[in-house]
């Protein structure tokens, strides 16, 4: 049986180590790498080319959904599974639109993650039971994604810059992390503040916390 190569990205060290042990006990699953933040995960995933990347949403530097979107664009052969505590239609919808193939809640991680990995590897979609109900109810009720107009207005790159700013990174640090010029970062910052109607960095941090881009 072919080995399924898995990469784990989660900033909670104890949980990450526990999952490595859990997955390594499976004969056909090999954990090829791990990371504690999104930018580190992005670089390692492109280098290691796992079959499946398991990502937390609220990881520092580059959140899981934006990382999934970047991987969908740059490495579509790598299937992404979200492992998260966030259970809401908003996050599930955003994840699926970013090309995510599996969505597992941390409450059910030990029971469902292995099944999810195998299901996604077989080119199917896996959602935790309670998440499936959200998706079904959304279609039945004709609900659309609940992002407000301002959130829709900012681009994926602007969300990356917003997250790094909220984490306290300087324009120069962001420039180096995202391989952009400082002037481009400054432009993104100005556009973010304007589009979201933010007056200062405190407002920006509050917005990031409310939208689960960073944890307080």
Steps between C-alpha positions, in 0.01 A plus 500: 500500500633842402610729780293818539741787566353749748617844618368659823477873575376607843646746750392292800810287557344235726209441262732486201726247669199290602373494143843401368496202738142410405562513126837326520328197651317447170681263264413698187550855633838674521538844663765667283510837673342748739491873568380744764407789269356552153802649329726219621236248392472655154874476437531145636192370318628620163834335572372171644197460267278295734184335373296676767558814707309520829467866601357684798313819408642726773871449440733804516648688203272339235166359609386156387234611253726747320775238497255250351409750229866560421564124477195455277650755261864385517482128583151367417622140527539547878166444671420713803318399817398761756524396866344769715290599800293737283156364419305754300351521154725796424823308553381182331387696195826694479699178536310317226534799269875490563511143370508320836402133469454414869374691805545334841421652839768467768237362737476197270861491379601164647187330367474662159840620377627163379174429318510850351856459371416170332178637353668811359791294367244296303392828337182546706386774738472444875316724747441442871140401569400831658672688217307296242176613666608863468575458130174316431296758692674777310398355165145420616446852627669660201758667721800677357837556655462733796812705443403866502566721199817644648652158565420396142667817376849416625710263295677187616833685500348783704371249754855361531637851561218575744577189703872580521428860599263378771773269628724804550724458194657815355468599134862391452435159661192448283696603194755226571240235592285550190781593260347841430651846494445717807310746281264226385437397860425863587253515211329180615481639853339823383250309284408270791438792735289677238293197391424388854449850638774458761650806665810357667696185574286430809191483278689270265597262782141496628372417151751213471396358838129525423552320170721231658803595293699515824423383851483756785 
